[in-house]
Amino acid sequence: MSHISSKAIQERKVDSLVVKEYANRMELGDAAARAVIDTINQLLEHRQTVNIVFAAAPSQNEFLEALILADEVDWSRINAFHMDEYIGLAESAPQGFGNFLKERIFAKVPFHSVHYLDGNNPDPQKECLRYADLLDKYPTDIVCMGIGENSHIAFNDPHVADFNDPEPVKIVDLDLECRQQQVNDGCFAALKEVPSYALTLTIPTLLGAQYIFCMVPGSNKAKAVRHTLEEAVNPVYPSTILRRHPQAVLFIDKDSGALLESHTNL
């Protein structure tokens, strides 16, 4: 682990959700990695393996960089998954979420197993069922995630978000704001290059994890953070459901927390 000072400058609770604010995204990433590492090791005291779902997004970069530096984690006892994937993107495309995670963590530490969502399966519905079966076989212990600019979690955009979704994994169409975010993040050069459909773990699947760690740095996420914490819990703002999870932590920085009404009183 790095030796960055990663003490929260402000901390509070919104419903059941713990909110920790840090001075910048580096400190946020370091603190989040430490929290995940401690939780992994606590779980490994009582079981042989731990199952973790990871998000793929630039917002996760500092967290993932800090996480792979940990020398006190027995990665050979961890099964890794990811939470969403584009449909029909070229298999080698760097924008693919499996490829993103392979480059940043899946190929950098010796996991017991890594399970990729295949957005190029000719039968996407069959792929949803295959991945759902894997998640059933390896129940999720920890979810490491972010929040989209439109408040989505995974690819559960507001128009498809369902807090009681009957499907564990499903096919979704991506709304315009979600697709534009991929351009804003520098993942695609133009909107027309961003796929319109994806596979995603659904909200009940994500919320079924024992622990959720949500890393949301940067000024481009300030509106989403405000909605997450200040709007009513509603699928219009999918991330608001995190406030109902008993063991979820939201990590923000000064930039992503800048629009909170109660920011000065956090």
CORFENSUL-V974180 format. One record per residue. N is the residue number from 1. RES is the residue in one letter. SS is DSSP state (H for helix, E for strand, - for the rest). PHI is phi in whole degrees, -180 to 180 (* if undefined). D_LAST is the distance of its C-alpha to the last C-alpha in Angstrom with 1 decimal. Layout:
n:N res:RES ss:SS phi:PHI d_last:D_LAST
n:N res:RES ss:SS phi:PHI d_last:D_LAST
This chain:
n:1 res:M ss:- phi:* d_last:27.9
n:2 res:S ss:- phi:-74 d_last:26.8
n:3 res:H ss:- phi:-114 d_last:25.6
n:4 res:I ss:- phi:-66 d_last:22.6
n:5 res:S ss:- phi:-69 d_last:19.8
n:6 res:S ss:- phi:-124 d_last:17.3
n:7 res:K ss:- phi:-83 d_last:14.7
n:8 res:A ss:- phi:-63 d_last:11.1
n:9 res:I ss:- phi:-86 d_last:9.2
n:10 res:Q ss:E phi:-150 d_last:5.8
n:11 res:E ss:E phi:-150 d_last:6.3
n:12 res:R ss:E phi:-157 d_last:6.2
n:13 res:K ss:E phi:-129 d_last:9.2
n:14 res:V ss:E phi:-118 d_last:10.4
n:15 res:D ss:- phi:55 d_last:14.0
n:16 res:S ss:- phi:-94 d_last:15.4
n:17 res:L ss:E phi:-86 d_last:13.5
n:18 res:V ss:E phi:-80 d_last:11.6
n:19 res:V ss:E phi:-118 d_last:9.1
n:20 res:K ss:E phi:-121 d_last:9.3
n:21 res:E ss:E phi:-109 d_last:8.8
n:22 res:Y ss:E phi:-123 d_last:11.8
n:23 res:A ss:- phi:-66 d_last:13.5
n:24 res:N ss:- phi:-157 d_last:16.2
n:25 res:R ss:H phi:-72 d_last:18.0
n:26 res:M ss:H phi:-67 d_last:20.3
n:27 res:E ss:H phi:-67 d_last:17.8
n:28 res:L ss:H phi:-59 d_last:16.3
n:29 res:G ss:H phi:-62 d_last:19.9
n:30 res:D ss:H phi:-65 d_last:20.8
n:31 res:A ss:H phi:-67 d_last:18.1
n:32 res:A ss:H phi:-64 d_last:18.8
n:33 res:A ss:H phi:-61 d_last:22.5
n:34 res:R ss:H phi:-62 d_last:22.2
n:35 res:A ss:H phi:-64 d_last:20.5
n:36 res:V ss:H phi:-67 d_last:23.2
n:37 res:I ss:H phi:-61 d_last:25.9
n:38 res:D ss:H phi:-61 d_last:25.0
n:39 res:T ss:H phi:-69 d_last:25.1
n:40 res:I ss:H phi:-56 d_last:28.4
n:41 res:N ss:H phi:-69 d_last:30.0
n:42 res:Q ss:H phi:-64 d_last:29.0
n:43 res:L ss:H phi:-66 d_last:30.6
n:44 res:L ss:H phi:-69 d_last:33.7
n:45 res:E ss:- phi:-69 d_last:34.4
n:46 res:H ss:- phi:-120 d_last:35.5
n:47 res:R ss:- phi:-148 d_last:36.8
n:48 res:Q ss:- phi:-78 d_last:38.9
n:49 res:T ss:- phi:-136 d_last:36.8
n:50 res:V ss:E phi:-128 d_last:33.3
n:51 res:N ss:E phi:-111 d_last:32.8
n:52 res:I ss:E phi:-127 d_last:30.1
n:53 res:V ss:E phi:-105 d_last:29.4
n:54 res:F ss:E phi:-113 d_last:28.2
n:55 res:A ss:- phi:-93 d_last:27.0
n:56 res:A ss:- phi:-117 d_last:28.8
n:57 res:A ss:- phi:-169 d_last:26.9
n:58 res:P ss:H phi:-56 d_last:26.1
n:59 res:S ss:H phi:-62 d_last:22.4
n:60 res:Q ss:H phi:-95 d_last:23.6
n:61 res:N ss:H phi:-58 d_last:25.7
n:62 res:E ss:H phi:-66 d_last:23.7
n:63 res:F ss:H phi:-61 d_last:22.9
n:64 res:L ss:H phi:-66 d_last:26.6
n:65 res:E ss:H phi:-61 d_last:27.8
n:66 res:A ss:H phi:-71 d_last:26.0
n:67 res:L ss:H phi:-65 d_last:27.1
n:68 res:I ss:- phi:-74 d_last:30.8
n:69 res:L ss:- phi:-81 d_last:30.8
n:70 res:A ss:- phi:-67 d_last:30.3
n:71 res:D ss:- phi:-102 d_last:33.5
n:72 res:E ss:- phi:-105 d_last:32.7
n:73 res:V ss:- phi:-108 d_last:32.6
n:74 res:D ss:- phi:-89 d_last:35.9
n:75 res:W ss:H phi:-62 d_last:35.7
n:76 res:S ss:H phi:-69 d_last:39.2
n:77 res:R ss:H phi:-113 d_last:37.7
n:78 res:I ss:E phi:-122 d_last:35.2
n:79 res:N ss:E phi:-102 d_last:36.1
n:80 res:A ss:E phi:-111 d_last:34.2
n:81 res:F ss:E phi:-136 d_last:33.8
n:82 res:H ss:E phi:-127 d_last:32.1
n:83 res:M ss:- phi:-100 d_last:30.7
n:84 res:D ss:E phi:-164 d_last:32.4
n:85 res:E ss:E phi:-161 d_last:35.3
n:86 res:Y ss:E phi:-66 d_last:37.1
n:87 res:I ss:- phi:-97 d_last:40.5
n:88 res:G ss:- phi:85 d_last:43.4
n:89 res:L ss:- phi:-75 d_last:41.9
n:90 res:A ss:- phi:-53 d_last:44.4
n:91 res:E ss:- phi:-57 d_last:44.3
n:92 res:S ss:- phi:-93 d_last:43.8
n:93 res:A ss:- phi:-62 d_last:41.2
n:94 res:P ss:- phi:-64 d_last:38.3
n:95 res:Q ss:- phi:-74 d_last:36.0
n:96 res:G ss:- phi:-59 d_last:36.9
n:97 res:F ss:H phi:-69 d_last:33.9
n:98 res:G ss:H phi:-63 d_last:36.3
n:99 res:N ss:H phi:-67 d_last:37.5
n:100 res:F ss:H phi:-56 d_last:34.0
n:101 res:L ss:H phi:-73 d_last:33.1
n:102 res:K ss:H phi:-61 d_last:36.6
n:103 res:E ss:H phi:-67 d_last:36.2
n:104 res:R ss:H phi:-96 d_last:32.8
n:105 res:I ss:H phi:-149 d_last:33.0
n:106 res:F ss:H phi:-61 d_last:35.7
n:107 res:A ss:- phi:-96 d_last:38.5
n:108 res:K ss:- phi:-105 d_last:36.9
n:109 res:V ss:- phi:-130 d_last:36.5
n:110 res:P ss:- phi:-85 d_last:39.2
n:111 res:F ss:- phi:-59 d_last:37.8
n:112 res:H ss:- phi:-63 d_last:40.1
n:113 res:S ss:E phi:-157 d_last:40.1
n:114 res:V ss:E phi:-128 d_last:38.5
n:115 res:H ss:E phi:-117 d_last:38.9
n:116 res:Y ss:- phi:-96 d_last:38.8
n:117 res:L ss:- phi:-77 d_last:38.5
n:118 res:D ss:- phi:-103 d_last:41.6
n:119 res:G ss:- phi:-76 d_last:41.1
n:120 res:N ss:- phi:-109 d_last:44.8
n:121 res:N ss:- phi:-61 d_last:46.2
n:122 res:P ss:- phi:-62 d_last:48.9
n:123 res:D ss:- phi:-120 d_last:47.8
n:124 res:P ss:H phi:-58 d_last:44.0
n:125 res:Q ss:H phi:-66 d_last:44.0
n:126 res:K ss:H phi:-64 d_last:45.9
n:127 res:E ss:H phi:-65 d_last:43.3
n:128 res:C ss:H phi:-59 d_last:40.6
n:129 res:L ss:H phi:-67 d_last:42.7
n:130 res:R ss:H phi:-62 d_last:43.3
n:131 res:Y ss:H phi:-70 d_last:39.7
n:132 res:A ss:H phi:-61 d_last:38.8
n:133 res:D ss:H phi:-64 d_last:41.6
n:134 res:L ss:H phi:-64 d_last:40.1
n:135 res:L ss:H phi:-66 d_last:36.7
n:136 res:D ss:H phi:-71 d_last:38.5
n:137 res:K ss:H phi:-72 d_last:40.4
n:138 res:Y ss:- phi:-122 d_last:37.4
n:139 res:P ss:- phi:-57 d_last:34.5
n:140 res:T ss:- phi:-69 d_last:31.1
n:141 res:D ss:- phi:-93 d_last:29.2
n:142 res:I ss:E phi:-133 d_last:26.4
n:143 res:V ss:E phi:-113 d_last:25.1
n:144 res:C ss:E phi:-111 d_last:23.6
n:145 res:M ss:E phi:-142 d_last:22.6
n:146 res:G ss:- phi:-129 d_last:20.8
n:147 res:I ss:- phi:-133 d_last:20.1
n:148 res:G ss:- phi:-77 d_last:22.5
n:149 res:E ss:- phi:-61 d_last:22.0
n:150 res:N ss:- phi:-95 d_last:23.3
n:151 res:S ss:- phi:74 d_last:21.0
n:152 res:H ss:- phi:-70 d_last:23.9
n:153 res:I ss:E phi:-123 d_last:23.8
n:154 res:A ss:- phi:51 d_last:27.0
n:155 res:F ss:- phi:-105 d_last:29.4
n:156 res:N ss:E phi:-88 d_last:28.5
n:157 res:D ss:- phi:-68 d_last:28.1
n:158 res:P ss:- phi:-52 d_last:27.4
n:159 res:H ss:- phi:-76 d_last:31.1
n:160 res:V ss:- phi:-120 d_last:32.0
n:161 res:A ss:- phi:-68 d_last:28.9
n:162 res:D ss:- phi:-141 d_last:30.0
n:163 res:F ss:- phi:-67 d_last:27.9
n:164 res:N ss:- phi:-121 d_last:31.3
n:165 res:D ss:- phi:-56 d_last:33.2
n:166 res:P ss:- phi:-77 d_last:36.5
n:167 res:E ss:- phi:-97 d_last:36.9
n:168 res:P ss:- phi:-71 d_last:35.3
n:169 res:V ss:E phi:-137 d_last:35.9
n:170 res:K ss:E phi:-145 d_last:37.0
n:171 res:I ss:E phi:-88 d_last:38.2
n:172 res:V ss:E phi:-134 d_last:36.0
n:173 res:D ss:E phi:-97 d_last:36.4
n:174 res:L ss:- phi:-96 d_last:33.6
n:175 res:D ss:- phi:-77 d_last:32.4
n:176 res:L ss:H phi:-62 d_last:32.6
n:177 res:E ss:H phi:-64 d_last:29.0
n:178 res:C ss:H phi:-63 d_last:28.9
n:179 res:R ss:H phi:-67 d_last:32.1
n:180 res:Q ss:H phi:-65 d_last:31.0
n:181 res:Q ss:H phi:-59 d_last:28.0
n:182 res:Q ss:H phi:-64 d_last:30.6
n:183 res:V ss:H phi:-75 d_last:32.2
n:184 res:N ss:H phi:-59 d_last:29.0
n:185 res:D ss:- phi:-77 d_last:28.2
n:186 res:G ss:- phi:83 d_last:31.7
n:187 res:C ss:- phi:-78 d_last:33.1
n:188 res:F ss:- phi:-131 d_last:35.8
n:189 res:A ss:- phi:-77 d_last:37.6
n:190 res:A ss:- phi:-150 d_last:38.0
n:191 res:L ss:H phi:-58 d_last:36.9
n:192 res:K ss:H phi:-64 d_last:40.5
n:193 res:E ss:H phi:-84 d_last:40.1
n:194 res:V ss:- phi:-81 d_last:37.2
n:195 res:P ss:- phi:-57 d_last:38.6
n:196 res:S ss:- phi:-95 d_last:38.2
n:197 res:Y ss:E phi:-130 d_last:38.2
n:198 res:A ss:E phi:-154 d_last:36.5
n:199 res:L ss:E phi:-102 d_last:36.4
n:200 res:T ss:E phi:-147 d_last:33.1
n:201 res:L ss:E phi:-67 d_last:31.9
n:202 res:T ss:- phi:-84 d_last:30.9
n:203 res:I ss:H phi:-63 d_last:27.6
n:204 res:P ss:H phi:-60 d_last:29.1
n:205 res:T ss:H phi:-65 d_last:30.4
n:206 res:L ss:H phi:-63 d_last:27.0
n:207 res:L ss:H phi:-72 d_last:25.4
n:208 res:G ss:- phi:-76 d_last:28.3
n:209 res:A ss:- phi:-67 d_last:27.1
n:210 res:Q ss:- phi:-68 d_last:26.1
n:211 res:Y ss:E phi:-131 d_last:23.1
n:212 res:I ss:E phi:-126 d_last:21.1
n:213 res:F ss:E phi:-119 d_last:19.3
n:214 res:C ss:E phi:-120 d_last:18.0
n:215 res:M ss:E phi:-105 d_last:17.7
n:216 res:V ss:E phi:-137 d_last:16.6
n:217 res:P ss:- phi:-93 d_last:16.7
n:218 res:G ss:- phi:98 d_last:17.8
n:219 res:S ss:H phi:-65 d_last:17.7
n:220 res:N ss:H phi:-68 d_last:20.2
n:221 res:K ss:H phi:-105 d_last:17.8
n:222 res:A ss:H phi:-62 d_last:15.0
n:223 res:K ss:H phi:-65 d_last:16.7
n:224 res:A ss:H phi:-65 d_last:17.1
n:225 res:V ss:H phi:-65 d_last:13.5
n:226 res:R ss:H phi:-61 d_last:12.7
n:227 res:H ss:H phi:-63 d_last:15.8
n:228 res:T ss:H phi:-58 d_last:14.9
n:229 res:L ss:H phi:-98 d_last:11.8
n:230 res:E ss:H phi:-117 d_last:12.8
n:231 res:E ss:- phi:-86 d_last:16.6
n:232 res:A ss:- phi:-65 d_last:18.8
n:233 res:V ss:- phi:-67 d_last:19.9
n:234 res:N ss:E phi:-161 d_last:23.0
n:235 res:P ss:- phi:-61 d_last:25.3
n:236 res:V ss:- phi:-59 d_last:24.9
n:237 res:Y ss:E phi:-124 d_last:21.6
n:238 res:P ss:H phi:-53 d_last:22.7
n:239 res:S ss:H phi:-67 d_last:19.5
n:240 res:T ss:H phi:-61 d_last:18.0
n:241 res:I ss:H phi:-65 d_last:20.4
n:242 res:L ss:H phi:-60 d_last:18.3
n:243 res:R ss:H phi:-71 d_last:16.2
n:244 res:R ss:H phi:-100 d_last:19.6
n:245 res:H ss:- phi:-85 d_last:20.3
n:246 res:P ss:- phi:-72 d_last:20.3
n:247 res:Q ss:- phi:-139 d_last:19.6
n:248 res:A ss:E phi:-118 d_last:17.7
n:249 res:V ss:E phi:-128 d_last:15.0
n:250 res:L ss:E phi:-105 d_last:13.4
n:251 res:F ss:E phi:-103 d_last:13.2
n:252 res:I ss:E phi:-124 d_last:12.0
n:253 res:D ss:E phi:-118 d_last:12.3
n:254 res:K ss:- phi:-60 d_last:11.4
n:255 res:D ss:- phi:-71 d_last:14.2
n:256 res:S ss:- phi:-73 d_last:13.5
n:257 res:G ss:- phi:-95 d_last:9.9
n:258 res:A ss:- phi:-66 d_last:11.2
n:259 res:L ss:- phi:-97 d_last:12.1
n:260 res:L ss:- phi:-66 d_last:9.1
n:261 res:E ss:- phi:-60 d_last:9.5
n:262 res:S ss:- phi:-96 d_last:6.1
n:263 res:H ss:H phi:-55 d_last:5.3
n:264 res:T ss:H phi:-72 d_last:5.8
n:265 res:N ss:H phi:-110 d_last:3.8
n:266 res:L ss:- phi:-57 d_last:0.0
